[in-house]
Amino acid sequence: MRIETAVALIVLSSYHPAFAQDAPPPTDEKLKLDVTFVAGYGHDGAQAPLGLENQGRVGQATFTLSGRLHERFRYHLSFNPVNEVSSKPACGEADFFFPNDPHLYSAGPIVPCDPENGHKRVDTYNTYALDYIVQQGPLREGYVDWLATNEVTARFGRFILPIGFAPDEVGSWTSKDMTRIQRLNAEANFGAMLQYARPRFDVSIMGVLGEGNREKDYDWFYFINPTLDANSGLTTVVSARARPVRPVDVRVAWKKGFTGSRVERLPSYWASKRNDDAIVVSGKVQPHRFVAFFGEFAQYTWGPTQSSAEFLALDPKAIDKAGYYAGGQFAMPITSSTVVGVTLTREEISRDDSLIKYLAALHLYGVELGKKDRGTTVRFFATVKDTMTVGIYRADVSNPFPWVSGSWPVSGQRAFTGRPPDRYGLTVALKARLFP
């Protein structure tokens, strides 16, 4: 006991000076308050069957509190009361197919329809939401960072995964003008992250619950809250970023995990354990302050896992979903505080997912695998003092099957016809530091 006590005293005394040298953070670092405001008015042809193609909405009114309470601990709390992303169960309607109709379940609990939102929040192809992150109620992010060393940081809590470019890094504002790949990459999850960072390179390893991406592959899981974990294991994410020279930014992300759960007493294709794997490679070159070129390639692996597929007597082969987008941004100053410019983006990505595979296997509604979703988006913008941006956009969308998202009828005199799912509108985005 004396030896153990002596060793303990030596260890404690060796650590004591290190903690004694940790000075409290300056007052202005204890609390920082930022605001992000995004609002838009625009046209979305996918909402035309309900006469709601023209909508004006606030997508974000986000307040973020961050700072340091100790030299080696910092916090980040982000709240957005505008919470309208998740799909809702739709009631059946004559002549239309809704993938979020609870009556599609072959078995399962009784899920009531949502007559207010079910027909408007169908899936990522047919929704009025401007936001692109599934939140935990009003909480968007909430985590604590431990700065173990100058290079190593450990994070715990709910955070947006560092996969691909953030929307504003490539000129996007809302889900209406973002590319499909950007929307698939945008995911917030609860978990832990360990990051090693140097001035020109960083790498992060994460273990997260993985449910933030559930609804994008139609894994409704009986419409249980998507922030509730249903997995038997964590999703692993590895992300790296390199900036070998100032104009070049290269990123790679790898994800391996699952969404949903196989409920053996309530078997259903729409409530099965799904693959949720991804490889995303991103690149951006900015040869001039007002000129940038960017692009991303993504390879996703979705669909029911082999055990779930065999349990439901389905094809156990996973779904490969690959695509890319590329674009450029060109701007010029017109005053000392105002910049105007244009962003152009072109995207092509496989339309294959669990819904398409299910309908193709049953030979329903003329759906087949192997088709692509294509889009070209043009944005004109003016930015004042790097704080407020006013922009207009037009997104020409080529969706091969708009009728499987409740946008076009599948029977009747107007079957498989309707308004093109193109989008255009006006957006105002504001990012500002309120305190200090």
N, C-alpha and C positions, 0 to 999 in steps of 0.2 A: 504494500500500500504506500509506503514511503517513497519507493522508486516511482510508482505510478503518479503520485502527487507531485513529485519533483519534475517529472517529464511534463505533466500538464501545466505546471507553473512556467516552465521554460517555453512551451509552445505559446501559452497566452502572452507571456512577456514579449515574445518575438513578434506577435501580431499586433500588440498594443500600439507601438509607434506608428505602424501603418495607418491604423484607424485614427490615431491622434493627429496625423498630418492631413486627414480629410477635412478640409475647410467647408463650412456651410456654403451652399450656393448663394450667389448674390440675390438680392431681393427681386430684381427684375427677371430672374430665372425660375422663381418658385411658381409663378402663375403667368401663363400666356393664354389669351383668349382670341380665337380666330373665328371668322364666320365665312361660310360658303353659301351663296344664294344662287340658285339656278331656276329660271322660269322660261316657259316657252309657249308659243301659240303656233299651231301648225295643222297640216292635213295629213291623215294616214288612211290610205284606201282600205286597209284591212278592217277598219271599224265602220266602213260604209253600210253594211247590211242593217245596222241598228240606227243609222242616221247620225252617228257620232264621229264622222271622219274629221271634223274640225273641232279641236279642243284647245283650251288655254289652261295651263296647269303650272303649279309650283312643283318642281322635282326635288329640290333640296332647300332647306333652311337650316343648315347644319352649323351647330356651335361646337367648337373643339376647345377643350381645356387641356393644357399640357404644361410641363415644367419639371423642375427637379426639387425634390424635398431633401435630397442628400447628394453628396458629390457623386455617388455611384448608383443612384436610383432615380429614374425619371418615370413619369406617368403620362398617359394619353387617353382622354375620354372624349368621345365624339357622339353627339346626339342629333338626330334628324327626325323631327316629329312627323315628317311626310313619309309614311311607310305604306307603299302601295304596289310592291313588286310581285309578290307571290300570286300564282294562279289560284283560282277558286273553283269549287265544283259547280258545273253548269247544269241547269235543267234542260231536258230534251226539248227540241223544237223541230217542228215538221220541216222536212226537206234539207235540214242542216246536220252535219256531223260535228260533234264536239268531242275532242279527245279527253276532255276533263269531265265528261258525263259519268256520274257514279254508276249508271245502269250498265256500263261496259264491264263492270266487275262480274266475274263468274261466281264469285263467292266473297263474303266479307261483311263487315258491319254496315249498318244502314248509315249512309253519309247524306245529310240533307243538302239540297241544292242551295246555292246562294243567288237568289234572283236579282240582287242588286249588282253583283260584281262578276258572277260566273260567266256571263256572255261577253264581258268586257276584258276580263283578265284570263284569257284562254290559255295561252302559252307565250313563248318569247316572240312568236311571229304575229300574235294578235293580242295586243295589250295597249292600254292608254298610258301606262306609267312612263315617266321620263327618267326615273331613277333606274339604276342597274345593279344595285347591291341588295340582296336579301338580308334584312336587318333582324336583330333580336328585339322586337318592339321598336321603340325609338332609339335604342342603342345601336350605333353603327360600328364603332370600335371602342374597345376598352381594354387596355393592357398596361403592364408594368415592365420596364426594362431594367435589368441589372447590368451595369457596365463593369464586368469582371476585370478587364484590363483596357488599355487604350484601343486594342484591336478586337476584343471578344465581348459580345453582348448577348445576354439571354433574355428572351421575351416570353411572357406568360399572359394569356388572356384571349380576347377576341380581336382579330386583326384581318385586314385585307391581304390576301396572299400576293407576294411579289412575283406574279406570272405575267410576262409580256409587258407592254407599255400601258401606263395609265392613260385614260381617255385624253386628258388635256396635253399629254406629251406628244400626241400626234394629231392635234387639232380637233378632237371630238368634244362634245358638250353633254349630250344626253343619249339615252337608248335609241332615240329616233334617228340620229345621224352616226352612231357608232357602227363599226363593222360587226358582223356576226362573231368573228373570232374574238374581238375585244369583249363582247358580251359573255362569251363562253369562259373567257379567262377571269372575268370579274367575279371574285368569290371571297366572301368573308367567313371565317371559321374560328372556332375556339380551339386552342392548342398551345404549343410551345415552339419556340424558334431559337436556334443558336446561330449566331452570325459572326463571321470573321471578316473584318473590313480593313482595307488599306486605302490610301488615297485614290488609286487607280483600279482597284480590284476588290470585290467582296463576294463571299459565298455564304449561303444560308441553308440550314437543314431544319426542316419542320416536321412535327408530328401533330396532325389536326384531326378533328372529328370527321370532316369530309362531307357533311350533309349540305353545305352551302351550294352545291351544284346539282342537287337531286332533281329539281323540276325540269332542268334543261334536257334531260333524256326521258321525260314523261314517267318518272318514277314517283308517282303520286303518293305511294305508301298510305293509302286511305286518307290523304290530305292531313296527316299529322303535321304539326308545326315543324317546318324544315330545320329549325335550330335545335330540335331534339335529336340526339344521336341514336341511330338505329343499327350501327355497325358492330360487328364483333371484333374489329381491329381498327387501328388508326390508319389514316391516309398519310403517306410519306411524300414530302415535297422537297426537292433540292433545286435551289435557284442560284445562279452565278451571274455576275455582271463585270465587264471589263471595259475600261476606257484607256486604251493604249496611248492615244493622243487625244488632245482636246476635242477635235471635231467628231470623233468616232465613239459610238456607244453600242456595245454588243452584249446581248443577254441570252441565257439559255435556262430553261426551266424543265424539270422532269417531275411528273407526279404519278404515283402508284397507289391506288386505293379503291374504295367501294362507296356506293351510296345505297340507302334502303336496307331492307332486311327480308329474308324469306320467312314468311309466317305460315308454318305447315298446317295449322288448323284453319287458316283462311286463305287458301291458295288463289293467287291472282297474278296475271302478267303485269298488272299496273302496281303491284306491291311486291316486287321481287328484289333480290339482291343484285345490284348492277355493278359492272366494271366502271371505273372512273379514272382512266389513265390518260396522260397527256405528255407530249414533248413539244415545246414551243421554243423556237429560235427567232430572236428579234435583232434588228439592226437599224441604226440611224446614223446618218452622216450629215453634219451641219458645217459646210465649208465657209459659211458667212452667217452673221448674226440673224439675217432676215431670210436665209435660204436653208432648207432642210429636205432630205430625202429619207424615207423610212420604209420598213416592210417587216412582215412577220410570216413565218411558216408554222403551221400547227398540225399535229397528228394526234387525234383523240381515239381512244379505244373505249367503246361503250357497250351497252347491251347486257342482258342477264348473264350472271356468272354460269359456269358449266353446271354447278350443282343445282342452281335455281332452274336453269333451262331443262335439265333432265327431270327434275321434279314436276315441271309443268308439261313435259313431253314436247319440248320445242327444240329447234336447231341450236346446239350449244356453241356454235361458232360466234365469236365476238364481232362487234361492228367496228369497222375501221372508218374513221371520219377525218379526212385530210383537207387542208385548204391553205390559202395564203391571201394576204392583201399587201398592196404596195402603193405608195403615194409620195406626194411632195407638198411643201408649204413655201409660199413666196410672199414676201411682205416688203413694205417700204414705209419710212416715217414721213408723215405729212406736217407734223408740228413737233416741238420738243418733247411732247408727252403723248402723242397719238400715233399709232401705227395701224395701217390698213393692209389687208392681204387676202390671199385665197389659198385654200387647201383642197387638193384633189386626191381621192382614194378609190382604188379599184380592188374588188375582192371576188374570189371564187372559192367555194367550199362545198364539200359533199353534203347533200341533203339527208343522207342516211342517218337514221337513229332508231331507237326502239319502236317508235310509232310507225315509221315507214316500213321497217322489217315486218312488223305484225300485220299491217294491212296488205303488204305485198304477198306474204305467205298465205293469206286467206283470199287473195285475188279480189280485193275490195277497192272500189272507187278509182280504178285505173292507176293505182299506185305501184311503182316498181323501184327497185334498188338501182343505184348507179347514177342518179341524176344529180345535178349541181345547182346550188343556190348562188346567184351572181348579183353583184350590185356595184353601182358607181355613184359616189357621193361628191358633190361640190359644195364648198362652204366659202362664203365671203364674210369677212369680219373686220371690225375696228376695235382696237384695244387702247384704253386710256390709262396711262400711268401703271401699266402692268397689273392693274387691279380689276377693271371692269371691261368685259367684252360684250359687244353687241354683234350678232351674226345672223345671217340667213343661210339656209341650206336647201339642197334638193338631193334626194336619194332615189335613184332609179333602181328598182328592185325587180329581179327576175326569180320569183319563187315558183318551182315547178308544180307544187301542189298546194295552192292557197286554200282549197276547199277542205283539207284535213285539219285546218285550224279554225273552222267555223266562219271563214271569210266569204266563201261562195257556197251556194246550195249544191247538194249532191243528188237531188231528185227534183221532179217538177219540170215546168216549161223552161226554166232558166238554169237548169242543172249545168254545173261546171263553167259558169260564166259569172262575171262580176267586175267590180272596179279593180284596176291594177293596184297592187299593194305598195304603190310609190308613196313617198313621204316628202313634204317640204314645209318650211316654217321659219319662224323667227325665234331666236334664243337670246336671253340676257343672262350672263354669268358674272358673279362678283366674288372675289376672294380678298379678304382684308383682315388685318390685325387690329383688333379693338383695344387690346391691352397687352403690354404697357404701351 
